[in-house]
Amino acid sequence: MALCSCFSSSKAQREADRLESEDARAKAAEAARIRQEKFEKSAAGRAARAQIAAAKQSNSPSKGEPVLKWQIG
């Protein structure tokens, strides 16, 4: 006994909703992949990649110390 028809969806309706959600997720993933490819090809993407590579290569002697240090006095 259902109180409202919106709470008792049929099996076919649930399957249609599932397929629609799956399709929406696939489209969103494709759009994200395209945005990522465009970013990687852009100047900002190349700069970010170069910055990450430089950070990996730097052998900072103060590893683990904060970049900004407070000074009182």
N, CA, C and O atoms as a Tripos MOL2 file, in Angstrom:
@<TRIPOS>MOLECULE
protein
  292   291    73     0     0
PROTEIN
NO_CHARGES

@<TRIPOS>ATOM
      1 N           0.8390   -1.1680    0.0000 N.3       1 MET1
      2 CA          0.0000    0.0000    0.0000 C.3       1 MET1
      3 C           0.8940    1.2440    0.0000 C.2       1 MET1
      4 O           1.5770    1.5270    0.9840 O.2       1 MET1
      5 N           0.8810    1.9510   -1.0670 N.am      2 ALA2
      6 CA          1.6930    3.1530   -1.1900 C.3       2 ALA2
      7 C           0.8600    4.3820   -0.8710 C.2       2 ALA2
      8 O          -0.3160    4.4640   -1.2230 O.2       2 ALA2
      9 N           1.4900    5.3330   -0.2000 N.am      3 LEU3
     10 CA          0.7840    6.5580    0.1510 C.3       3 LEU3
     11 C           0.7050    7.5140   -1.0280 C.2       3 LEU3
     12 O          -0.2650    8.2570   -1.1780 O.2       3 LEU3
     13 N           1.7210    7.4860   -1.8480 N.am      4 CYS4
     14 CA          1.7710    8.3970   -2.9840 C.3       4 CYS4
     15 C           2.3580    7.6410   -4.1770 C.2       4 CYS4
     16 O           3.2460    6.8050   -4.0090 O.2       4 CYS4
     17 N           1.8740    7.9270   -5.3480 N.am      5 SER5
     18 CA          2.3570    7.2000   -6.5210 C.3       5 SER5
     19 C           3.8200    7.5040   -6.8230 C.2       5 SER5
     20 O           4.4780    6.7210   -7.5090 O.2       5 SER5
     21 N           4.3470    8.6310   -6.3220 N.am      6 CYS6
     22 CA          5.7360    8.9720   -6.6000 C.3       6 CYS6
     23 C           6.7070    8.0820   -5.8160 C.2       6 CYS6
     24 O           7.8850    8.0020   -6.1620 O.2       6 CYS6
     25 N           6.2180    7.4070   -4.7540 N.am      7 PHE7
     26 CA          7.0780    6.5260   -3.9690 C.3       7 PHE7
     27 C           7.0680    5.0920   -4.4840 C.2       7 PHE7
     28 O           7.9310    4.3010   -4.1020 O.2       7 PHE7
     29 N           6.1360    4.7470   -5.3210 N.am      8 SER8
     30 CA          6.0480    3.3790   -5.8160 C.3       8 SER8
     31 C           6.2430    3.3600   -7.3290 C.2       8 SER8
     32 O           5.2900    3.1880   -8.0890 O.2       8 SER8
     33 N           7.4910    3.5390   -7.7490 N.am      9 SER9
     34 CA          7.7480    3.5340   -9.1910 C.3       9 SER9
     35 C           7.8360    2.0970   -9.6860 C.2       9 SER9
     36 O           8.2300    1.1880   -8.9550 O.2       9 SER9
     37 N           7.4710    1.9250  -10.9030 N.am     10 SER10
     38 CA          7.4680    0.5890  -11.4650 C.3      10 SER10
     39 C           8.8980    0.1580  -11.7900 C.2      10 SER10
     40 O           9.8150    0.9770  -11.8430 O.2      10 SER10
     41 N           9.0590   -1.1230  -12.0020 N.am     11 LYS11
     42 CA         10.3750   -1.6700  -12.3190 C.3      11 LYS11
     43 C          10.8970   -1.0810  -13.6260 C.2      11 LYS11
     44 O          12.0900   -0.8000  -13.7430 O.2      11 LYS11
     45 N          10.0340   -0.8970  -14.5900 N.am     12 ALA12
     46 CA         10.4270   -0.3220  -15.8770 C.3      12 ALA12
     47 C          10.8890    1.1240  -15.6990 C.2      12 ALA12
     48 O          11.8520    1.5550  -16.3320 O.2      12 ALA12
     49 N          10.2010    1.8660  -14.8370 N.am     13 GLN13
     50 CA         10.5770    3.2530  -14.5880 C.3      13 GLN13
     51 C          11.9370    3.3350  -13.8920 C.2      13 GLN13
     52 O          12.7600    4.1870  -14.2270 O.2      13 GLN13
     53 N          12.1670    2.4420  -12.9190 N.am     14 ARG14
     54 CA         13.4710    2.4240  -12.2280 C.3      14 ARG14
     55 C          14.5850    2.0940  -13.1990 C.2      14 ARG14
     56 O          15.6630    2.6840  -13.1280 O.2      14 ARG14
     57 N          14.3440    1.1610  -14.1050 N.am     15 GLU15
     58 CA         15.3560    0.7900  -15.1010 C.3      15 GLU15
     59 C          15.6170    1.9570  -16.0530 C.2      15 GLU15
     60 O          16.7640    2.2170  -16.4180 O.2      15 GLU15
     61 N          14.5660    2.6540  -16.4540 N.am     16 ALA16
     62 CA         14.7240    3.8180  -17.3320 C.3      16 ALA16
     63 C          15.5170    4.9130  -16.6280 C.2      16 ALA16
     64 O          16.3710    5.5560  -17.2380 O.2      16 ALA16
     65 N          15.2380    5.1230  -15.3540 N.am     17 ASP17
     66 CA         15.9830    6.1190  -14.5840 C.3      17 ASP17
     67 C          17.4540    5.7240  -14.4620 C.2      17 ASP17
     68 O          18.3390    6.5730  -14.5660 O.2      17 ASP17
     69 N          17.7110    4.4420  -14.2430 N.am     18 ARG18
     70 CA         19.0850    3.9610  -14.1180 C.3      18 ARG18
     71 C          19.8410    4.1700  -15.4130 C.2      18 ARG18
     72 O          20.9860    4.6220  -15.3980 O.2      18 ARG18
     73 N          19.2160    3.8480  -16.5340 N.am     19 LEU19
     74 CA         19.8590    4.0250  -17.8270 C.3      19 LEU19
     75 C          20.1130    5.5010  -18.1240 C.2      19 LEU19
     76 O          21.1520    5.8640  -18.6760 O.2      19 LEU19
     77 N          19.1630    6.3370  -17.7550 N.am     20 GLU20
     78 CA         19.3210    7.7760  -17.9620 C.3      20 GLU20
     79 C          20.4760    8.3190  -17.1160 C.2      20 GLU20
     80 O          21.2600    9.1440  -17.5870 O.2      20 GLU20
     81 N          20.5760    7.8600  -15.8790 N.am     21 SER21
     82 CA         21.6750    8.2860  -15.0030 C.3      21 SER21
     83 C          23.0150    7.8100  -15.5440 C.2      21 SER21
     84 O          24.0020    8.5450  -15.5160 O.2      21 SER21
     85 N          23.0450    6.5940  -16.0290 N.am     22 GLU22
     86 CA         24.2750    6.0380  -16.5940 C.3      22 GLU22
     87 C          24.7120    6.8490  -17.8140 C.2      22 GLU22
     88 O          25.8980    7.1250  -17.9930 O.2      22 GLU22
     89 N          23.7580    7.2230  -18.6380 N.am     23 ASP23
     90 CA         24.0620    8.0270  -19.8180 C.3      23 ASP23
     91 C          24.5890    9.4120  -19.4200 C.2      23 ASP23
     92 O          25.5390    9.9200  -20.0130 O.2      23 ASP23
     93 N          23.9580   10.0070  -18.4110 N.am     24 ALA24
     94 CA         24.4000   11.3240  -17.9410 C.3      24 ALA24
     95 C          25.8170   11.2560  -17.3790 C.2      24 ALA24
     96 O          26.6200   12.1570  -17.6220 O.2      24 ALA24
     97 N          26.1340   10.1910  -16.6250 N.am     25 ARG25
     98 CA         27.4950   10.0320  -16.0940 C.3      25 ARG25
     99 C          28.5080    9.8540  -17.2080 C.2      25 ARG25
    100 O          29.6110   10.3950  -17.1320 O.2      25 ARG25
    101 N          28.1550    9.1070  -18.2380 N.am     26 ALA26
    102 CA         29.0610    8.9010  -19.3650 C.3      26 ALA26
    103 C          29.3210   10.2170  -20.1020 C.2      26 ALA26
    104 O          30.4550   10.5020  -20.4860 O.2      26 ALA26
    105 N          28.2790   11.0120  -20.2980 N.am     27 LYS27
    106 CA         28.4460   12.3140  -20.9600 C.3      27 LYS27
    107 C          29.3000   13.2500  -20.1180 C.2      27 LYS27
    108 O          30.1310   13.9810  -20.6560 O.2      27 LYS27
    109 N          29.1040   13.2370  -18.8020 N.am     28 ALA28
    110 CA         29.8930   14.0920  -17.9130 C.3      28 ALA28
    111 C          31.3600   13.6750  -17.9280 C.2      28 ALA28
    112 O          32.2450   14.5300  -17.9200 O.2      28 ALA28
    113 N          31.6230   12.3780  -17.9510 N.am     29 ALA29
    114 CA         33.0010   11.8940  -17.9950 C.3      29 ALA29
    115 C          33.6700   12.2940  -19.3050 C.2      29 ALA29
    116 O          34.8410   12.6740  -19.3090 O.2      29 ALA29
    117 N          32.9520   12.2150  -20.3980 N.am     30 GLU30
    118 CA         33.4970   12.6090  -21.6980 C.3      30 GLU30
    119 C          33.8030   14.1100  -21.7240 C.2      30 GLU30
    120 O          34.8410   14.5300  -22.2360 O.2      30 GLU30
    121 N          32.8980   14.9040  -21.1720 N.am     31 ALA31
    122 CA         33.1080   16.3510  -21.1240 C.3      31 ALA31
    123 C          34.3210   16.6850  -20.2550 C.2      31 ALA31
    124 O          35.1020   17.5720  -20.5990 O.2      31 ALA31
    125 N          34.4820   15.9920  -19.1450 N.am     32 ALA32
    126 CA         35.6330   16.2240  -18.2680 C.3      32 ALA32
    127 C          36.9310   15.8460  -18.9710 C.2      32 ALA32
    128 O          37.9410   16.5340  -18.8220 O.2      32 ALA32
    129 N          36.9100   14.7590  -19.7350 N.am     33 ARG33
    130 CA         38.1070   14.3350  -20.4710 C.3      33 ARG33
    131 C          38.4910   15.3850  -21.5120 C.2      33 ARG33
    132 O          39.6710   15.6890  -21.6850 O.2      33 ARG33
    133 N          37.5120   15.9290  -22.1920 N.am     34 ILE34
    134 CA         37.7690   16.9550  -23.2110 C.3      34 ILE34
    135 C          38.3180   18.2220  -22.5640 C.2      34 ILE34
    136 O          39.2600   18.8270  -23.0760 O.2      34 ILE34
    137 N          37.7230   18.6290  -21.4250 N.am     35 ARG35
    138 CA         38.2340   19.8140  -20.7200 C.3      35 ARG35
    139 C          39.6710   19.6010  -20.2720 C.2      35 ARG35
    140 O          40.4880   20.5170  -20.3630 O.2      35 ARG35
    141 N          39.9940   18.3960  -19.7840 N.am     36 GLN36
    142 CA         41.3550   18.0870  -19.3320 C.3      36 GLN36
    143 C          42.3220   18.1550  -20.5030 C.2      36 GLN36
    144 O          43.4140   18.7060  -20.3610 O.2      36 GLN36
    145 N          41.9520   17.6130  -21.6500 N.am     37 GLU37
    146 CA         42.8180   17.6570  -22.8310 C.3      37 GLU37
    147 C          43.0550   19.1020  -23.2800 C.2      37 GLU37
    148 O          44.1790   19.4710  -23.6210 O.2      37 GLU37
    149 N          42.0040   19.9100  -23.2790 N.am     38 LYS38
    150 CA         42.1590   21.3220  -23.6690 C.3      38 LYS38
    151 C          43.0610   22.0600  -22.6930 C.2      38 LYS38
    152 O          43.8790   22.8830  -23.1040 O.2      38 LYS38
    153 N          42.9190   21.7720  -21.4080 N.am     39 PHE39
    154 CA         43.7600   22.4200  -20.4070 C.3      39 PHE39
    155 C          45.2200   22.0300  -20.5910 C.2      39 PHE39
    156 O          46.1060   22.8800  -20.5080 O.2      39 PHE39
    157 N          45.4740   20.7500  -20.8400 N.am     40 GLU40
    158 CA         46.8450   20.2870  -21.0080 C.3      40 GLU40
    159 C          47.5110   20.9140  -22.2310 C.2      40 GLU40
    160 O          48.7270   21.1090  -22.2450 O.2      40 GLU40
    161 N          46.7200   21.2290  -23.2540 N.am     41 LYS41
    162 CA         47.2590   21.8430  -24.4640 C.3      41 LYS41
    163 C          47.4100   23.3560  -24.3210 C.2      41 LYS41
    164 O          48.1300   23.9800  -25.1010 O.2      41 LYS41
    165 N          46.7430   23.9480  -23.3400 N.am     42 SER42
    166 CA         46.7850   25.4060  -23.1700 C.3      42 SER42
    167 C          48.0900   25.8360  -22.5090 C.2      42 SER42
    168 O          48.8270   25.0100  -21.9700 O.2      42 SER42
    169 N          48.3650   27.1290  -22.5560 N.am     43 ALA43
    170 CA         49.5660   27.6730  -21.9300 C.3      43 ALA43
    171 C          49.5320   27.4580  -20.4180 C.2      43 ALA43
    172 O          50.5610   27.1580  -19.8120 O.2      43 ALA43
    173 N          48.3710   27.6070  -19.8140 N.am     44 ALA44
    174 CA         48.2580   27.4080  -18.3690 C.3      44 ALA44
    175 C          48.5470   25.9550  -18.0000 C.2      44 ALA44
    176 O          49.1770   25.6840  -16.9780 O.2      44 ALA44
    177 N          48.0930   25.0340  -18.8210 N.am     45 GLY45
    178 CA         48.3500   23.6200  -18.5720 C.3      45 GLY45
    179 C          49.8270   23.2810  -18.6860 C.2      45 GLY45
    180 O          50.3680   22.5200  -17.8840 O.2      45 GLY45
    181 N          50.4690   23.8540  -19.6930 N.am     46 ARG46
    182 CA         51.9140   23.6110  -19.8520 C.3      46 ARG46
    183 C          52.6850   24.2240  -18.6950 C.2      46 ARG46
    184 O          53.6410   23.6270  -18.2010 O.2      46 ARG46
    185 N          52.2770   25.4110  -18.2580 N.am     47 ALA47
    186 CA         52.9480   26.0570  -17.1260 C.3      47 ALA47
    187 C          52.7570   25.2550  -15.8450 C.2      47 ALA47
    188 O          53.6910   25.1050  -15.0560 O.2      47 ALA47
    189 N          51.5630   24.7460  -15.6410 N.am     48 ALA48
    190 CA         51.3040   23.9370  -14.4460 C.3      48 ALA48
    191 C          52.1450   22.6700  -14.4710 C.2      48 ALA48
    192 O          52.7080   22.2790  -13.4480 O.2      48 ALA48
    193 N          52.2350   22.0340  -15.6160 N.am     49 ARG49
    194 CA         53.0480   20.8240  -15.7530 C.3      49 ARG49
    195 C          54.5190   21.1320  -15.4800 C.2      49 ARG49
    196 O          55.1930   20.3580  -14.8000 O.2      49 ARG49
    197 N          55.0250   22.2530  -16.0000 N.am     50 ALA50
    198 CA         56.4160   22.6480  -15.7740 C.3      50 ALA50
    199 C          56.6530   22.9620  -14.2990 C.2      50 ALA50
    200 O          57.7040   22.6230  -13.7550 O.2      50 ALA50
    201 N          55.7000   23.5970  -13.6610 N.am     51 GLN51
    202 CA         55.8340   23.9310  -12.2440 C.3      51 GLN51
    203 C          55.8790   22.6620  -11.3890 C.2      51 GLN51
    204 O          56.6680   22.5730  -10.4490 O.2      51 GLN51
    205 N          55.0450   21.6950  -11.7110 N.am     52 ILE52
    206 CA         55.0450   20.4320  -10.9690 C.3      52 ILE52
    207 C          56.3710   19.7100  -11.1620 C.2      52 ILE52
    208 O          56.9310   19.1650  -10.2110 O.2      52 ILE52
    209 N          56.8720   19.7050  -12.3940 N.am     53 ALA53
    210 CA         58.1510   19.0470  -12.6630 C.3      53 ALA53
    211 C          59.2820   19.7450  -11.9130 C.2      53 ALA53
    212 O          60.1650   19.0770  -11.3740 O.2      53 ALA53
    213 N          59.2690   21.0690  -11.8700 N.am     54 ALA54
    214 CA         60.3080   21.8120  -11.1530 C.3      54 ALA54
    215 C          60.2330   21.5400   -9.6560 C.2      54 ALA54
    216 O          61.2640   21.4220   -8.9950 O.2      54 ALA54
    217 N          59.0420   21.4410   -9.1270 N.am     55 ALA55
    218 CA         58.8800   21.1690   -7.6970 C.3      55 ALA55
    219 C          59.3930   19.7730   -7.3500 C.2      55 ALA55
    220 O          59.9610   19.5740   -6.2760 O.2      55 ALA55
    221 N          59.2000   18.8150   -8.2360 N.am     56 LYS56
    222 CA         59.6750   17.4530   -7.9970 C.3      56 LYS56
    223 C          61.1920   17.3950   -8.0480 C.2      56 LYS56
    224 O          61.8090   16.6260   -7.3120 O.2      56 LYS56
    225 N          61.8000   18.2070   -8.9150 N.am     57 GLN57
    226 CA         63.2460   18.1520   -9.0940 C.3      57 GLN57
    227 C          64.0010   18.9460   -8.0380 C.2      57 GLN57
    228 O          65.1680   18.6560   -7.7770 O.2      57 GLN57
    229 N          63.3720   19.9300   -7.4310 N.am     58 SER58
    230 CA         64.0830   20.7690   -6.4680 C.3      58 SER58
    231 C          64.4040   19.9620   -5.2090 C.2      58 SER58
    232 O          63.5600   19.2520   -4.6630 O.2      58 SER58
    233 N          65.6270   20.0970   -4.7830 N.am     59 ASN59
    234 CA         66.0540   19.4240   -3.5570 C.3      59 ASN59
    235 C          66.1820   20.4730   -2.4730 C.2      59 ASN59
    236 O          67.2780   20.9410   -2.1620 O.2      59 ASN59
    237 N          65.0630   20.8280   -1.9140 N.am     60 SER60
    238 CA         65.0170   21.8790   -0.9060 C.3      60 SER60
    239 C          65.5680   21.3500    0.4140 C.2      60 SER60
    240 O          65.0980   20.3250    0.9080 O.2      60 SER60
    241 N          66.5700   22.0420    1.0000 N.am     61 PRO61
    242 CA         67.1250   21.5700    2.2660 C.3      61 PRO61
    243 C          66.1530   21.7460    3.4320 C.2      61 PRO61
    244 O          66.2850   21.0690    4.4510 O.2      61 PRO61
    245 N          65.1840   22.6430    3.2950 N.am     62 SER62
    246 CA         64.2350   22.8830    4.3790 C.3      62 SER62
    247 C          62.9460   22.1110    4.1620 C.2      62 SER62
    248 O          61.8540   22.6410    4.3660 O.2      62 SER62
    249 N          63.0730   20.8840    3.7570 N.am     63 LYS63
    250 CA         61.8870   20.0810    3.4830 C.3      63 LYS63
    251 C          61.0900   19.8780    4.7770 C.2      63 LYS63
    252 O          61.6490   19.4750    5.7970 O.2      63 LYS63
    253 N          59.8450   20.1460    4.7320 N.am     64 GLY64
    254 CA         58.9870   19.9860    5.8860 C.3      64 GLY64
    255 C          58.8250   21.2610    6.6910 C.2      64 GLY64
    256 O          57.9600   21.3280    7.5650 O.2      64 GLY64
    257 N          59.6300   22.2680    6.4210 N.am     65 GLU65
    258 CA         59.5030   23.5380    7.1330 C.3      65 GLU65
    259 C          58.5210   24.4310    6.3860 C.2      65 GLU65
    260 O          58.3830   24.3140    5.1690 O.2      65 GLU65
    261 N          57.8490   25.3070    7.0910 N.am     66 PRO66
    262 CA         56.9030   26.2040    6.4210 C.3      66 PRO66
    263 C          57.6290   27.1780    5.5010 C.2      66 PRO66
    264 O          58.7750   27.5490    5.7510 O.2      66 PRO66
    265 N          56.9580   27.5810    4.4490 N.am     67 VAL67
    266 CA         57.5370   28.5060    3.4820 C.3      67 VAL67
    267 C          57.6320   29.8970    4.0920 C.2      67 VAL67
    268 O          58.6480   30.5760    3.9440 O.2      67 VAL67
    269 N          56.5850   30.3190    4.7700 N.am     68 LEU68
    270 CA         56.5650   31.6260    5.4200 C.3      68 LEU68
    271 C          56.8270   31.4410    6.9090 C.2      68 LEU68
    272 O          56.1750   30.6320    7.5700 O.2      68 LEU68
    273 N          57.7850   32.1940    7.4250 N.am     69 LYS69
    274 CA         58.0880   32.1070    8.8510 C.3      69 LYS69
    275 C          57.7340   33.4360    9.5040 C.2      69 LYS69
    276 O          58.0250   34.5010    8.9580 O.2      69 LYS69
    277 N          57.1120   33.3710   10.6620 N.am     70 TRP70
    278 CA         56.7330   34.5660   11.3940 C.3      70 TRP70
    279 C          57.9000   35.0250   12.2360 C.2      70 TRP70
    280 O          58.6440   34.2250   12.8040 O.2      70 TRP70
    281 N          58.0380   36.3190   12.3000 N.am     71 GLN71
    282 CA         59.1270   36.8750   13.0840 C.3      71 GLN71
    283 C          58.5440   37.9130   14.0270 C.2      71 GLN71
    284 O          57.8530   38.8350   13.5930 O.2      71 GLN71
    285 N          58.8170   37.7680   15.3020 N.am     72 ILE72
    286 CA         58.3000   38.7160   16.2940 C.3      72 ILE72
    287 C          59.4600   39.5810   16.7700 C.2      72 ILE72
    288 O          60.5320   39.0770   17.1040 O.2      72 ILE72
    289 N          59.2310   40.8810   16.7950 N.am     73 GLY73
    290 CA         60.2530   41.7600   17.3460 C.3      73 GLY73
    291 C          60.7430   42.6730   16.3620 C.2      73 GLY73
    292 O          61.6140   43.4910   16.6580 O.2      73 GLY73
@<TRIPOS>BOND
     1     1     2 1
     2     2     3 1
     3     3     4 2
     4     3     5 am
     5     5     6 1
     6     6     7 1
     7     7     8 2
     8     7     9 am
     9     9    10 1
    10    10    11 1
    11    11    12 2
    12    11    13 am
    13    13    14 1
    14    14    15 1
    15    15    16 2
    16    15    17 am
    17    17    18 1
    18    18    19 1
    19    19    20 2
    20    19    21 am
    21    21    22 1
    22    22    23 1
    23    23    24 2
    24    23    25 am
    25    25    26 1
    26    26    27 1
    27    27    28 2
    28    27    29 am
    29    29    30 1
    30    30    31 1
    31    31    32 2
    32    31    33 am
    33    33    34 1
    34    34    35 1
    35    35    36 2
    36    35    37 am
    37    37    38 1
    38    38    39 1
    39    39    40 2
    40    39    41 am
    41    41    42 1
    42    42    43 1
    43    43    44 2
    44    43    45 am
    45    45    46 1
    46    46    47 1
    47    47    48 2
    48    47    49 am
    49    49    50 1
    50    50    51 1
    51    51    52 2
    52    51    53 am
    53    53    54 1
    54    54    55 1
    55    55    56 2
    56    55    57 am
    57    57    58 1
    58    58    59 1
    59    59    60 2
    60    59    61 am
    61    61    62 1
    62    62    63 1
    63    63    64 2
    64    63    65 am
    65    65    66 1
    66    66    67 1
    67    67    68 2
    68    67    69 am
    69    69    70 1
    70    70    71 1
    71    71    72 2
    72    71    73 am
    73    73    74 1
    74    74    75 1
    75    75    76 2
    76    75    77 am
    77    77    78 1
    78    78    79 1
    79    79    80 2
    80    79    81 am
    81    81    82 1
    82    82    83 1
    83    83    84 2
    84    83    85 am
    85    85    86 1
    86    86    87 1
    87    87    88 2
    88    87    89 am
    89    89    90 1
    90    90    91 1
    91    91    92 2
    92    91    93 am
    93    93    94 1
    94    94    95 1
    95    95    96 2
    96    95    97 am
    97    97    98 1
    98    98    99 1
    99    99   100 2
   100    99   101 am
   101   101   102 1
   102   102   103 1
   103   103   104 2
   104   103   105 am
   105   105   106 1
   106   106   107 1
   107   107   108 2
   108   107   109 am
   109   109   110 1
   110   110   111 1
   111   111   112 2
   112   111   113 am
   113   113   114 1
   114   114   115 1
   115   115   116 2
   116   115   117 am
   117   117   118 1
   118   118   119 1
   119   119   120 2
   120   119   121 am
   121   121   122 1
   122   122   123 1
   123   123   124 2
   124   123   125 am
   125   125   126 1
   126   126   127 1
   127   127   128 2
   128   127   129 am
   129   129   130 1
   130   130   131 1
   131   131   132 2
   132   131   133 am
   133   133   134 1
   134   134   135 1
   135   135   136 2
   136   135   137 am
   137   137   138 1
   138   138   139 1
   139   139   140 2
   140   139   141 am
   141   141   142 1
   142   142   143 1
   143   143   144 2
   144   143   145 am
   145   145   146 1
   146   146   147 1
   147   147   148 2
   148   147   149 am
   149   149   150 1
   150   150   151 1
   151   151   152 2
   152   151   153 am
   153   153   154 1
   154   154   155 1
   155   155   156 2
   156   155   157 am
   157   157   158 1
   158   158   159 1
   159   159   160 2
   160   159   161 am
   161   161   162 1
   162   162   163 1
   163   163   164 2
   164   163   165 am
   165   165   166 1
   166   166   167 1
   167   167   168 2
   168   167   169 am
   169   169   170 1
   170   170   171 1
   171   171   172 2
   172   171   173 am
   173   173   174 1
   174   174   175 1
   175   175   176 2
   176   175   177 am
   177   177   178 1
   178   178   179 1
   179   179   180 2
   180   179   181 am
   181   181   182 1
   182   182   183 1
   183   183   184 2
   184   183   185 am
   185   185   186 1
   186   186   187 1
   187   187   188 2
   188   187   189 am
   189   189   190 1
   190   190   191 1
   191   191   192 2
   192   191   193 am
   193   193   194 1
   194   194   195 1
   195   195   196 2
   196   195   197 am
   197   197   198 1
   198   198   199 1
   199   199   200 2
   200   199   201 am
   201   201   202 1
   202   202   203 1
   203   203   204 2
   204   203   205 am
   205   205   206 1
   206   206   207 1
   207   207   208 2
   208   207   209 am
   209   209   210 1
   210   210   211 1
   211   211   212 2
   212   211   213 am
   213   213   214 1
   214   214   215 1
   215   215   216 2
   216   215   217 am
   217   217   218 1
   218   218   219 1
   219   219   220 2
   220   219   221 am
   221   221   222 1
   222   222   223 1
   223   223   224 2
   224   223   225 am
   225   225   226 1
   226   226   227 1
   227   227   228 2
   228   227   229 am
   229   229   230 1
   230   230   231 1
   231   231   232 2
   232   231   233 am
   233   233   234 1
   234   234   235 1
   235   235   236 2
   236   235   237 am
   237   237   238 1
   238   238   239 1
   239   239   240 2
   240   239   241 am
   241   241   242 1
   242   242   243 1
   243   243   244 2
   244   243   245 am
   245   245   246 1
   246   246   247 1
   247   247   248 2
   248   247   249 am
   249   249   250 1
   250   250   251 1
   251   251   252 2
   252   251   253 am
   253   253   254 1
   254   254   255 1
   255   255   256 2
   256   255   257 am
   257   257   258 1
   258   258   259 1
   259   259   260 2
   260   259   261 am
   261   261   262 1
   262   262   263 1
   263   263   264 2
   264   263   265 am
   265   265   266 1
   266   266   267 1
   267   267   268 2
   268   267   269 am
   269   269   270 1
   270   270   271 1
   271   271   272 2
   272   271   273 am
   273   273   274 1
   274   274   275 1
   275   275   276 2
   276   275   277 am
   277   277   278 1
   278   278   279 1
   279   279   280 2
   280   279   281 am
   281   281   282 1
   282   282   283 1
   283   283   284 2
   284   283   285 am
   285   285   286 1
   286   286   287 1
   287   287   288 2
   288   287   289 am
   289   289   290 1
   290   290   291 1
   291   291   292 2
@<TRIPOS>SUBSTRUCTURE
     1 MET1         2 RESIDUE 1 A MET
     2 ALA2         6 RESIDUE 1 A ALA
     3 LEU3        10 RESIDUE 1 A LEU
     4 CYS4        14 RESIDUE 1 A CYS
     5 SER5        18 RESIDUE 1 A SER
     6 CYS6        22 RESIDUE 1 A CYS
     7 PHE7        26 RESIDUE 1 A PHE
     8 SER8        30 RESIDUE 1 A SER
     9 SER9        34 RESIDUE 1 A SER
    10 SER10       38 RESIDUE 1 A SER
    11 LYS11       42 RESIDUE 1 A LYS
    12 ALA12       46 RESIDUE 1 A ALA
    13 GLN13       50 RESIDUE 1 A GLN
    14 ARG14       54 RESIDUE 1 A ARG
    15 GLU15       58 RESIDUE 1 A GLU
    16 ALA16       62 RESIDUE 1 A ALA
    17 ASP17       66 RESIDUE 1 A ASP
    18 ARG18       70 RESIDUE 1 A ARG
    19 LEU19       74 RESIDUE 1 A LEU
    20 GLU20       78 RESIDUE 1 A GLU
    21 SER21       82 RESIDUE 1 A SER
    22 GLU22       86 RESIDUE 1 A GLU
    23 ASP23       90 RESIDUE 1 A ASP
    24 ALA24       94 RESIDUE 1 A ALA
    25 ARG25       98 RESIDUE 1 A ARG
    26 ALA26      102 RESIDUE 1 A ALA
    27 LYS27      106 RESIDUE 1 A LYS
    28 ALA28      110 RESIDUE 1 A ALA
    29 ALA29      114 RESIDUE 1 A ALA
    30 GLU30      118 RESIDUE 1 A GLU
    31 ALA31      122 RESIDUE 1 A ALA
    32 ALA32      126 RESIDUE 1 A ALA
    33 ARG33      130 RESIDUE 1 A ARG
    34 ILE34      134 RESIDUE 1 A ILE
    35 ARG35      138 RESIDUE 1 A ARG
    36 GLN36      142 RESIDUE 1 A GLN
    37 GLU37      146 RESIDUE 1 A GLU
    38 LYS38      150 RESIDUE 1 A LYS
    39 PHE39      154 RESIDUE 1 A PHE
    40 GLU40      158 RESIDUE 1 A GLU
    41 LYS41      162 RESIDUE 1 A LYS
    42 SER42      166 RESIDUE 1 A SER
    43 ALA43      170 RESIDUE 1 A ALA
    44 ALA44      174 RESIDUE 1 A ALA
    45 GLY45      178 RESIDUE 1 A GLY
    46 ARG46      182 RESIDUE 1 A ARG
    47 ALA47      186 RESIDUE 1 A ALA
    48 ALA48      190 RESIDUE 1 A ALA
    49 ARG49      194 RESIDUE 1 A ARG
    50 ALA50      198 RESIDUE 1 A ALA
    51 GLN51      202 RESIDUE 1 A GLN
    52 ILE52      206 RESIDUE 1 A ILE
    53 ALA53      210 RESIDUE 1 A ALA
    54 ALA54      214 RESIDUE 1 A ALA
    55 ALA55      218 RESIDUE 1 A ALA
    56 LYS56      222 RESIDUE 1 A LYS
    57 GLN57      226 RESIDUE 1 A GLN
    58 SER58      230 RESIDUE 1 A SER
    59 ASN59      234 RESIDUE 1 A ASN
    60 SER60      238 RESIDUE 1 A SER
    61 PRO61      242 RESIDUE 1 A PRO
    62 SER62      246 RESIDUE 1 A SER
    63 LYS63      250 RESIDUE 1 A LYS
    64 GLY64      254 RESIDUE 1 A GLY
    65 GLU65      258 RESIDUE 1 A GLU
    66 PRO66      262 RESIDUE 1 A PRO
    67 VAL67      266 RESIDUE 1 A VAL
    68 LEU68      270 RESIDUE 1 A LEU
    69 LYS69      274 RESIDUE 1 A LYS
    70 TRP70      278 RESIDUE 1 A TRP
    71 GLN71      282 RESIDUE 1 A GLN
    72 ILE72      286 RESIDUE 1 A ILE
    73 GLY73      290 RESIDUE 1 A GLY
